Amino acid sequence: MKNYLQKLERKIQERHPQLKLSAAWDGRSVILTGDAPTVEERYAAGVFFVKKCKRLPGYKGLVNDITVAGKQESPMRMPEVRDTLLEGKTFDVLIIGAGVVGCAIARELSRYDLTIAVLEKECDCAMQASSRNDGMIHPGFADSPSKIKGRLNTRGNRLYRKLDKELGFQTEWPGSFMLFNSPLLKPLVPFMHRRAAKNGVDGRVGYRNKKTIQNMEPNLSTEYYGGFWMPYSGIASPFKVTIAFAENAAANGVSFFFETAVTGFDKTNELISAVHTNRGTLNARLIINAAGVWSDKIAEFAGDRFFSIHPRKGMDIILDKKKKGMQHTIIGKPNLFNSSKQHSKGGGIIPCIEGNVLVGPTAHEVYDREDYGTDSEDEHALLEQMSMNKTLSRGDIIAYYSGIRAATWEEDFIVEASEKVPNLIHAAGIQSPGFASAPAIAEDIAALALRRFPADLKEKPDFISRRAAPRETASMHDAERHTLIKQDPLYGKIVCRCEQISEGEIRDAVRSCRALGMQNISLDAVKRRCRAGMGRCHGGFCTPRVMEIISREAGIPLERITKKGGSSYILNSPLPAGEGKAAL
């Protein structure tokens, strides 16, 4: 093995003379160390070794610890809170991460008579990848059926069609077209049919000619030669879905602890015996690693780092709601050959559940796992994507945002019990189609978790399977809205004019935060729940009123309210006594 790895070292260095690296084998993982002049060359080394080593006997993953230009990775941003809230507490199950996967797992396990806690380093759920994606419920076509992704995507897609009714979030199924930008792609249709059949993709998928597509999407301006149609491509709000899972889990007894980061483990006889956090040391019979881009670091704390995450950034554009109805289906020109450079499904145009139109995402490798900046290169690529629809223009853009995909070097999910630590389970490497697959991932993780507990563990007879949908006055019929306002006049007081959000909805959003045990409620936490401040003005007019409602409902002084948690305070100094409302 040593000689083989040395041979590979020489080959990759011939291609990249400035790349300095060494490769080692620990019995299940190839471990790369050294330094690369650029992120791209670091990535090239990782891809090369995976390609050459993934079929080796006993191979389980690649750990790429190559630095870039002599610099170490930026450390995880830590919460500012330091206290002993969790000191000495004990739980049956501890879930690390309150993204869509962690919250879906919490909800699934809350069916059983277990004490469950979810730890999240941010001040709310869905603050990283789970709110920074396009909200597409992929149909299950893109990934090989040999991959975990390929097996879970389709099942997750189906589960959404019942979960939306159970948990009170909205889904729509506009379908998607994979447009052919060359007539030479049409011979691939039989292959695409076979792939769809192997993955169990639902609906009457298949080739549609240009005339059929034009009838469905009359605003397309791009040159294309037909396309492949998948009717069960859906959309949902990723942060509202995550919150729905979390709220239902909390209603069934799950405890959420925000601004809480895991900093290490103690082990006794191969088991994790203590979990260290910035809020004290606690114990759990079972730990589930759903920590997103930091999942490999959590595995490393436990002595089970057989994989590593390489962050891949994607940027999206959000267009004004005035473009509602200009895009009916999801369209894109993805790379059918799955480029080894980016492993992206490609970008496109997506009609959003809220009425906006979204363009993206892009995909490129980065070194910083929490770098959410946007750049002009990505903007250029997105504008090119946007040009596929002749009714869309740069003047329609109201926001840019980016997210980080938690990709493994094998480009697949890790959904398995640890081989080295009996009370640890990994739900890691969850990138696209992670949002679509989340309900299925949760089912599989829950099944693994239950093996750690007595076989006679039963579901709770009083399990609450349903969650009432939040009231959204803008989508109500007039009679329904008038009845609601008569019952509670606060639903008739519009605070956010762009999104037509009432004071009653903002109050409900604050109460939703409190129901999850949040101590510090930010403007963005309210925004994720009811969209106050998500319109074209980005809260320019409604922010003072939203702050006032947060302060009133949560008992938080105005000067302690933040934009997004931490020290992102809106006010620079305390208000003079008696000047709260007037000063705003």
C-alpha positions in Angstrom: 0.0 0.0 0.0 2.8 2.4 0.9 4.5 1.9 -2.5 1.2 2.4 -4.3 0.5 5.7 -2.5 4.0 6.9 -3.2 3.4 6.2 -6.9 0.2 8.2 -6.7 2.1 11.1 -5.0 4.5 11.3 -7.8 1.8 11.2 -10.5 -0.2 14.1 -8.9 2.9 16.1 -8.3 3.9 15.8 -12.0 0.6 17.4 -12.9 0.9 20.0 -10.1 4.6 20.7 -9.4 4.0 23.2 -6.7 1.8 20.8 -4.7 3.5 19.3 -1.7 1.8 16.3 -0.2 2.2 12.9 1.4 -0.3 10.1 1.6 -0.7 7.5 4.3 -3.0 4.6 5.0 -4.5 3.9 8.4 -6.3 0.7 7.5 -9.6 2.2 6.3 -8.8 5.8 5.1 -6.2 7.5 2.9 -4.9 10.5 4.8 -3.4 13.4 2.8 -1.1 16.0 4.4 0.9 18.8 2.9 0.3 22.1 1.3 -1.3 23.3 -2.0 -0.8 26.8 -3.6 -4.6 27.0 -4.4 -7.9 25.6 -3.3 -8.3 24.2 -6.8 -5.0 22.2 -6.5 -6.0 20.9 -3.1 -9.3 19.8 -4.7 -7.5 18.2 -7.6 -5.4 16.1 -5.2 -8.4 14.9 -3.3 -10.3 13.9 -6.4 -7.3 12.1 -7.8 -6.7 10.0 -4.7 -10.4 9.1 -4.4 -10.6 8.0 -8.0 -7.5 5.8 -7.6 -8.2 4.4 -4.1 -11.9 4.1 -3.6 -11.9 0.4 -4.8 -9.0 -0.6 -2.5 -9.9 -3.4 -0.1 -11.0 -1.9 3.2 -11.2 1.7 1.8 -13.8 3.8 3.6 -13.0 7.4 3.0 -10.5 10.1 2.2 -9.2 12.5 4.9 -7.7 15.5 3.1 -5.7 17.6 5.6 -3.7 19.5 2.9 -3.5 23.2 3.8 -3.7 26.0 1.2 -0.9 28.5 0.8 0.4 27.5 4.3 -2.8 28.6 6.0 -4.9 26.4 8.3 -8.6 26.2 7.9 -10.6 28.9 9.8 -11.9 27.4 13.0 -15.6 27.0 13.8 -17.3 30.2 14.9 -18.1 29.7 18.5 -21.2 31.0 20.4 -20.5 33.9 22.8 -22.5 32.2 25.6 -20.5 30.6 28.4 -22.5 29.1 31.3 -23.3 25.8 33.0 -26.8 25.3 31.7 -26.1 21.7 30.6 -23.7 20.7 33.4 -24.5 17.2 34.6 -27.6 16.7 32.5 -28.2 13.2 31.0 -30.2 12.3 27.8 -30.9 9.1 26.0 -30.2 10.6 22.6 -28.1 13.7 21.8 -28.4 15.1 18.3 -25.6 17.5 17.2 -27.0 20.0 14.6 -30.4 21.6 14.1 -30.5 21.7 10.4 -33.2 19.9 8.4 -31.6 16.5 8.9 -31.0 16.9 12.7 -34.5 18.3 13.2 -36.1 15.5 11.1 -34.2 12.9 13.1 -35.4 14.5 16.3 -39.0 14.4 15.1 -38.7 10.8 14.0 -37.2 9.7 17.4 -39.7 11.7 19.4 -42.2 9.0 18.6 -40.5 6.9 21.3 -40.2 7.1 25.1 -36.7 8.6 25.0 -35.2 11.8 26.4 -33.8 13.7 23.5 -31.7 16.8 23.2 -30.7 18.8 20.1 -27.6 21.0 20.3 -27.1 23.8 17.8 -24.2 26.3 17.9 -26.3 29.0 16.2 -29.1 30.9 17.8 -31.8 29.2 15.8 -32.4 26.1 13.6 -31.8 26.2 9.8 -29.1 28.9 9.9 -26.6 27.3 7.7 -27.1 24.9 4.7 -30.7 24.3 5.6 -31.7 27.9 4.9 -29.1 28.5 2.2 -30.3 26.2 -0.6 -32.9 26.5 -3.3 -35.6 24.5 -1.6 -36.0 22.0 -4.5 -37.3 18.6 -3.7 -35.3 16.7 -6.3 -37.2 13.8 -8.0 -34.3 11.3 -7.4 -32.9 11.1 -10.9 -29.5 12.7 -10.7 -27.5 10.3 -8.5 -26.5 6.8 -9.3 -28.7 4.1 -7.6 -25.4 2.6 -6.3 -25.0 5.7 -4.0 -26.8 6.3 -0.7 -28.0 9.5 -2.3 -29.6 7.6 -5.1 -31.4 5.3 -2.7 -32.7 7.9 -0.3 -33.7 10.8 -2.6 -36.8 9.2 -4.1 -38.1 8.0 -0.8 -37.6 11.4 0.7 -39.4 12.9 -2.2 -42.4 10.7 -1.6 -42.4 11.3 2.2 -42.8 15.1 1.6 -46.1 14.4 0.0 -47.5 13.3 3.3 -45.4 15.3 5.7 -46.6 18.6 4.3 -50.1 17.7 5.5 -48.9 16.4 8.8 -46.6 19.2 9.7 -48.4 22.2 8.1 -45.8 23.4 5.6 -46.5 24.0 1.9 -45.2 22.1 -1.0 -45.8 22.5 -4.7 -44.9 20.2 -7.6 -44.2 22.2 -10.7 -42.1 19.5 -12.3 -38.7 20.1 -14.0 -37.2 20.1 -17.4 -33.7 19.0 -18.1 -33.2 21.0 -21.3 -31.0 19.6 -24.0 -28.7 22.2 -25.4 -27.7 20.0 -28.3 -29.6 17.5 -30.5 -26.8 15.1 -29.8 -28.2 14.6 -26.3 -31.4 13.0 -27.5 -29.9 9.5 -27.9 -29.3 9.6 -24.1 -33.0 9.4 -23.4 -33.2 5.6 -23.1 -30.3 5.8 -20.6 -32.2 8.5 -18.7 -35.3 6.3 -18.6 -33.3 3.4 -17.2 -31.7 5.6 -14.6 -35.1 7.0 -13.5 -36.6 3.4 -13.3 -33.6 2.1 -11.3 -34.0 5.0 -8.8 -37.8 4.6 -8.7 -38.5 8.1 -9.9 -42.3 8.7 -9.8 -44.5 10.0 -12.5 -44.5 9.8 -16.3 -41.0 10.9 -16.9 -39.6 11.2 -20.4 -38.6 13.2 -23.4 -40.7 16.2 -24.4 -40.2 18.0 -27.7 -39.5 21.8 -28.0 -43.1 22.5 -29.0 -44.5 20.8 -25.8 -42.0 22.6 -23.6 -42.8 26.0 -25.3 -46.5 25.5 -24.5 -45.6 24.9 -20.8 -42.9 27.6 -20.6 -43.7 30.2 -23.2 -41.1 32.7 -21.8 -38.0 30.6 -22.5 -35.5 32.4 -24.6 -32.7 29.9 -24.5 -31.7 27.7 -27.4 -32.7 24.1 -26.7 -33.7 20.9 -28.5 -36.3 19.3 -26.3 -35.8 18.1 -22.8 -36.4 15.4 -20.2 -39.5 15.9 -18.1 -39.8 14.9 -14.4 -43.3 15.8 -13.0 -42.4 15.1 -9.3 -39.9 17.8 -8.9 -41.1 19.9 -6.0 -40.4 23.0 -4.1 -40.8 24.0 -0.4 -39.3 26.6 2.0 -36.3 24.8 3.5 -36.2 26.9 6.7 -40.0 26.5 7.2 -39.7 22.8 6.7 -36.8 22.6 9.3 -38.8 24.7 11.8 -41.9 22.4 11.3 -39.8 19.4 12.1 -38.3 21.1 15.1 -41.6 22.4 16.5 -43.3 19.0 16.2 -40.3 17.4 17.9 -40.5 19.9 20.7 -44.2 19.3 21.1 -43.3 15.6 21.6 -40.8 16.4 24.3 -37.5 17.0 22.5 -35.3 19.7 24.2 -33.5 22.2 22.0 -30.4 24.1 23.2 -29.2 26.9 20.9 -25.9 28.7 21.1 -24.4 25.4 22.2 -21.4 24.0 20.5 -19.7 20.6 21.1 -16.1 21.1 22.0 -15.0 17.6 22.7 -15.8 14.1 24.1 -14.5 11.9 26.8 -14.4 8.2 26.1 -14.6 5.2 28.4 -14.2 1.7 27.0 -14.6 3.0 23.4 -17.9 4.7 24.3 -18.5 8.4 24.5 -18.9 8.9 28.2 -19.1 12.8 28.3 -19.9 15.6 25.9 -18.2 18.9 26.5 -19.9 22.1 25.4 -19.6 25.8 26.0 -22.5 25.4 28.4 -21.2 22.6 30.5 -20.6 18.8 30.3 -23.4 16.4 29.7 -24.0 12.7 29.1 -25.9 10.8 26.5 -26.4 7.1 25.8 -26.3 7.8 22.1 -24.9 10.6 20.1 -26.0 11.4 16.5 -23.6 13.5 14.4 -25.7 15.7 12.1 -23.3 18.7 12.3 -23.2 19.6 8.6 -19.9 21.1 7.4 -18.4 20.4 10.9 -19.4 16.7 11.0 -15.9 15.4 10.3 -14.6 17.5 13.2 -17.2 15.9 15.5 -16.1 12.5 14.2 -12.5 13.5 15.0 -13.5 14.4 18.6 -14.8 10.8 18.9 -11.7 9.2 17.3 -13.7 8.2 14.3 -12.6 10.5 11.5 -12.6 8.3 8.4 -13.9 11.0 6.1 -13.5 14.8 5.6 -15.6 17.6 4.4 -14.5 19.9 1.6 -16.8 22.9 1.5 -18.4 23.8 -1.8 -20.0 27.2 -2.1 -23.1 27.9 -4.2 -24.7 31.3 -4.8 -28.4 32.1 -5.7 -30.3 35.1 -6.9 -33.8 35.9 -5.6 -36.1 37.9 -7.9 -39.0 40.1 -7.0 -42.5 38.6 -6.6 -43.7 40.8 -9.4 -42.3 38.0 -11.6 -44.7 35.4 -10.2 -46.2 33.5 -13.0 -43.3 34.2 -15.4 -41.8 30.8 -14.6 -44.0 27.8 -14.3 -41.6 24.8 -14.0 -38.1 24.2 -12.8 -35.7 24.4 -15.7 -32.0 23.9 -16.1 -29.2 22.7 -18.4 -27.3 20.4 -16.0 -24.2 18.5 -16.9 -25.5 15.0 -17.7 -22.1 13.6 -17.5 -21.6 14.7 -13.9 -18.5 16.7 -14.2 -15.7 15.5 -11.8 -14.8 19.2 -11.4 -17.8 20.4 -9.5 -20.2 17.5 -9.0 -23.0 20.0 -9.4 -26.5 19.3 -10.8 -26.1 22.6 -12.5 -28.1 25.7 -12.0 -31.4 26.8 -13.4 -34.5 28.8 -12.7 -37.0 27.8 -10.0 -40.4 29.2 -9.1 -40.4 29.6 -5.3 -43.1 28.5 -3.0 -43.6 32.1 -1.8 -44.0 33.5 -5.3 -40.5 34.7 -6.0 -38.3 33.3 -8.7 -34.9 31.9 -7.8 -31.9 31.5 -10.1 -29.0 29.2 -9.3 -27.1 27.7 -7.7 -23.5 27.9 -8.7 -20.8 25.6 -7.4 -17.1 26.1 -6.6 -14.7 24.9 -4.0 -13.7 27.1 -1.0 -11.5 26.6 2.0 -13.5 28.4 4.7 -16.5 26.4 5.9 -18.5 29.4 7.0 -17.7 31.9 4.2 -21.1 33.1 3.0 -19.8 36.0 0.9 -21.0 36.5 -2.6 -18.8 37.4 -5.6 -19.0 38.9 -9.1 -17.9 35.7 -10.8 -20.8 33.8 -9.5 -23.1 36.7 -10.3 -22.0 36.6 -14.0 -22.8 32.9 -14.1 -26.2 33.4 -12.5 -27.1 36.2 -14.9 -26.3 33.8 -17.8 -28.7 31.3 -16.2 -31.4 33.9 -15.7 -31.2 34.8 -19.5 -32.9 31.5 -20.2 -36.2 33.3 -19.4 -36.7 36.4 -21.6 -39.0 38.1 -19.0 -36.3 38.2 -16.3 -33.8 41.0 -15.9 -31.1 42.3 -13.5 -33.6 44.9 -12.3 -35.8 42.2 -10.8 -33.1 41.0 -8.4 -33.8 41.8 -4.7 -31.2 39.6 -3.0 -28.1 37.4 -3.4 -27.2 34.7 -1.0 -24.8 31.8 -0.8 -24.6 28.5 1.1 -21.9 25.9 1.8 -22.4 22.2 0.8 -21.0 19.7 3.2 -19.4 17.4 0.5 -17.3 14.4 1.3 -14.6 13.5 -1.2 -16.6 10.4 -2.2 -19.5 12.7 -3.0 -22.1 10.7 -1.1 -24.0 10.7 2.1 -22.7 9.0 5.2 -25.7 7.4 7.0 -24.3 4.8 9.3 -23.4 3.7 12.8 -19.8 4.3 13.8 -17.5 1.2 13.4 -15.2 2.4 16.2 -17.5 4.1 18.7 -20.6 2.0 19.6 -22.8 4.9 20.8 -22.1 7.2 17.8 -24.1 7.5 14.6 -23.1 9.6 11.6 -25.5 11.6 9.4 -22.8 13.4 7.5 -21.7 14.6 4.1 -25.3 15.7 3.4 -25.3 17.9 0.4 -27.7 18.1 -2.6 -30.1 16.3 -2.7 -30.0 16.5 1.2 -33.1 18.6 1.6 -35.1 16.3 -0.6 -33.6 13.2 1.2 -33.9 14.5 4.8 -37.1 12.6 5.7 -35.6 9.3 4.4 -32.3 10.0 6.2 -34.2 10.6 9.4 -36.0 7.2 9.1 -32.8 5.3 8.5 -30.9 7.1 11.3 -33.8 6.5 13.7 -33.8 2.8 12.8 -30.0 2.6 13.6 -30.6 4.5 16.8 -33.3 2.2 18.1 -30.9 -0.7 18.0 -29.1 0.9 20.9 -32.2 0.6 23.1 -34.3 -2.3 24.4 -36.2 -4.2 21.7 -39.5 -3.6 23.5 -39.2 0.2 23.2 -42.6 1.3 22.0 -44.0 4.3 20.3 -45.6 6.8 22.6 -49.4 6.4 22.6 -49.8 10.1 22.9 -47.3 11.0 20.0 -48.5 14.2 18.3 -48.1 13.5 14.6 -49.6 16.8 13.4 -48.6 20.4 13.6 -51.0 23.2 12.8 -49.9 25.4 9.9 -49.0 28.9 10.8 -51.6 31.5 9.9 -50.6 33.4 6.7 -53.1 36.2 6.1 -51.8 37.1 2.6 -52.8 33.7 1.2 -56.2 33.6 2.8 -59.5 34.1 1.1 -61.2 37.4 2.0 -63.9 35.7 4.1 -61.4 33.6 6.0 -59.2 36.7 6.6 -62.1 38.8 7.8 -63.2 36.0 10.3 -59.7 35.8 11.7 -59.3 39.5 12.1 -62.6 39.7 13.9 -61.3 37.0 16.3 -58.0 38.7 16.7 -57.5 42.3 15.3 -53.7 41.9 15.3 -54.0 39.9 12.1 -55.5 43.0 10.5 -52.5 45.3 11.3 -50.0 45.0 8.5 -46.4 45.5 9.6 -44.3 44.3 6.7 -45.8 45.9 3.6 -43.6 44.1 1.0 -44.7 40.7 2.2 -48.1 41.7 3.7 -47.2 40.3 7.1 -49.5 41.2 10.0 -48.6 41.9 13.7 -50.5 38.7 14.6 -48.1 36.6 12.4 -45.0 38.3 13.8 -46.3 37.6 17.3 -46.9 33.9 16.4 -43.3 33.8 15.0 -42.0 35.0 18.3 -44.0 32.4 20.2 -42.7 29.7 17.9 -39.2 30.7 18.9 -40.1 30.6 22.5 -41.6 27.1 22.1 -38.2 25.9 21.0 -36.6 27.3 24.2 -34.8 30.2 22.4 -33.6 32.8 24.9 -32.4 35.4 22.4 -34.8 35.9 19.5 -33.3 37.7 16.5 -34.9 39.6 13.6 -33.8 36.8 11.3 -35.4 34.1 13.5 -38.8 35.9 13.0 -38.1 36.4 9.3 -37.5 32.7 8.8 -40.9 31.9 10.3 -43.2 34.6 8.8 -41.1 36.4 6.1 -41.3 39.8 7.8 -38.4 41.7 6.2 -37.9 39.4 3.2 -39.3 41.7 0.6 -37.6 44.2 -1.7 -36.9 46.7 1.1 -35.3 44.1 3.3 -37.0 45.3 6.4 -36.1 49.0 5.8 -39.6 50.1 6.9 -40.8 47.3 9.2 -37.7 46.6 11.4 -38.6 49.0 14.2 -42.1 47.5 14.6 -40.8 44.0 14.4 -38.3 44.8 17.2 -41.0 46.3 19.3 -43.2 43.1 18.9 -40.2 40.9 19.8 -39.5 43.0 22.9 -43.1 42.9 24.0 -43.7 39.2 23.4 -40.4 37.9 24.6 -39.5 40.4 27.3 -36.2 41.2 25.6 -35.0 44.8 25.9 -34.8 46.5 22.5 -31.1 47.0 22.8 -30.5 43.3 23.3 -32.3 42.3 20.0 -29.9 41.1 17.3 -30.0 40.8 13.6 -28.8 37.2 13.5 -27.6 36.3 17.0 -24.2 36.8 18.7 -23.3 40.4 19.0 -25.2 41.6 15.9 -27.2 44.1 17.9 -29.4 46.5 16.0 -29.0 49.4 18.5 -25.6 50.6 19.5 -26.5 51.7 23.0 -29.4 51.3 25.5 -32.3 53.6 25.0 -33.0 56.3 27.5 -35.7 55.3 30.0 -39.2 55.7 28.7 -38.1 56.3 25.1 -38.6 52.8 23.7 -41.3 53.2 21.2 -40.7 56.8 20.4 -37.0 56.3 19.7 -37.9 53.7 17.1 
